[in-house]
Amino acid sequence: MKAASTTSMVWSIVFYGAGYLASAAGIIMLNKYILSVTPFHFPIVLSSLGVAFGWVMTALLYKFNVIELGKDKFEMGLKEYVMVVSPIGFFQATTLAAGNTAYFYLSLSFFADV
């Protein structure tokens, strides 16, 4: 019985991993198309839309009990928040903005090879 559950877990990981890679490649190509073909040339706004969509979807999935978040409440003061959480958000936003700005200079054939 344990071997069957382990096999099921492995296939689940493979399935979700393949889905993640496929969707990431699709989003890269969609962002490249949006920034180079359409008249929309705002990579930081495009990055913000992606983050906002992820936040909204997570909130909706939590609201309708599709996912559960951690049960522990972690109290954090303003000083700890600024020292711990803010740098993570800043570097994530910088990474997204730099990546989308790079779309202006890279071709789709480059992404196909990656």
PLY file of the C-alpha trace (Angstrom):
ply
format ascii 1.0
element vertex 114
property float x
property float y
property float z
element edge 113
property int vertex1
property int vertex2
end_header
0.00 0.00 0.00
2.86 2.37 0.78
4.46 1.85 -2.66
1.19 2.83 -4.37
0.92 6.07 -2.41
4.57 6.88 -3.12
4.05 6.26 -6.83
0.94 8.43 -6.77
2.85 11.22 -5.03
5.69 11.04 -7.58
3.25 11.27 -10.49
1.52 14.17 -8.80
4.84 16.00 -8.46
5.71 15.28 -12.10
2.29 16.49 -13.26
2.42 19.75 -11.29
6.04 20.36 -12.25
5.29 19.91 -15.95
2.27 22.17 -15.65
4.36 24.84 -13.94
7.06 24.71 -16.61
4.53 24.80 -19.45
2.63 27.72 -17.98
5.85 29.63 -17.26
6.97 29.24 -20.88
3.52 30.32 -22.07
3.56 33.40 -19.87
7.03 34.35 -21.11
5.89 34.14 -24.73
2.67 36.01 -23.97
4.57 38.79 -22.18
7.01 39.04 -25.10
4.10 39.33 -27.51
2.34 41.95 -25.38
5.46 44.08 -25.00
6.75 43.86 -28.58
3.70 43.56 -30.86
0.95 45.45 -29.07
1.18 49.18 -28.27
1.45 48.30 -24.55
5.08 49.07 -23.57
5.00 49.11 -19.77
6.95 46.12 -18.39
6.58 47.12 -14.73
2.80 47.41 -15.07
2.75 44.01 -16.79
4.73 42.54 -13.89
2.37 44.14 -11.41
-0.64 42.65 -13.20
0.87 39.18 -12.88
1.52 39.60 -9.16
-1.94 41.10 -8.61
-3.56 38.17 -10.47
-1.67 35.70 -8.28
-2.78 37.53 -5.15
-6.44 37.67 -6.24
-6.47 33.98 -7.20
-4.89 32.97 -3.89
-7.42 35.08 -1.98
-10.33 33.54 -3.93
-9.04 29.98 -3.50
-8.66 30.60 0.24
-12.09 32.25 0.49
-13.82 29.26 -1.14
-11.82 26.71 0.92
-9.95 25.26 -2.04
-6.64 25.83 -0.27
-5.67 26.18 3.36
-3.03 28.52 4.63
-0.97 28.04 7.76
-2.91 27.81 10.98
-0.32 29.68 13.05
-0.73 33.39 13.49
2.59 35.19 13.30
2.50 38.61 14.89
5.02 41.02 13.44
5.66 44.61 14.38
6.36 47.36 11.87
10.13 47.21 12.43
10.28 43.44 11.84
8.01 43.79 8.80
10.23 46.45 7.25
13.40 44.48 7.99
12.14 41.05 6.87
9.25 41.32 4.42
10.03 44.54 2.55
13.39 43.39 1.11
11.76 40.22 -0.22
9.03 42.21 -1.96
11.53 44.74 -3.29
13.83 42.13 -4.81
10.92 40.14 -6.24
9.54 43.29 -7.90
13.01 44.20 -9.20
13.47 40.72 -10.65
10.10 40.83 -12.40
10.69 44.32 -13.78
14.19 43.48 -15.03
12.94 40.27 -16.62
10.12 42.00 -18.45
12.42 44.82 -19.53
14.72 42.19 -21.05
11.83 41.11 -23.31
12.44 44.27 -25.34
15.91 43.05 -26.29
15.49 39.27 -26.64
13.83 37.45 -29.51
11.23 34.70 -29.24
13.68 32.29 -30.86
15.97 32.84 -27.86
13.18 31.70 -25.52
12.45 28.70 -27.72
16.03 27.53 -27.21
15.89 27.99 -23.45
0 1
1 2
2 3
3 4
4 5
5 6
6 7
7 8
8 9
9 10
10 11
11 12
12 13
13 14
14 15
15 16
16 17
17 18
18 19
19 20
20 21
21 22
22 23
23 24
24 25
25 26
26 27
27 28
28 29
29 30
30 31
31 32
32 33
33 34
34 35
35 36
36 37
37 38
38 39
39 40
40 41
41 42
42 43
43 44
44 45
45 46
46 47
47 48
48 49
49 50
50 51
51 52
52 53
53 54
54 55
55 56
56 57
57 58
58 59
59 60
60 61
61 62
62 63
63 64
64 65
65 66
66 67
67 68
68 69
69 70
70 71
71 72
72 73
73 74
74 75
75 76
76 77
77 78
78 79
79 80
80 81
81 82
82 83
83 84
84 85
85 86
86 87
87 88
88 89
89 90
90 91
91 92
92 93
93 94
94 95
95 96
96 97
97 98
98 99
99 100
100 101
101 102
102 103
103 104
104 105
105 106
106 107
107 108
108 109
109 110
110 111
111 112
112 113
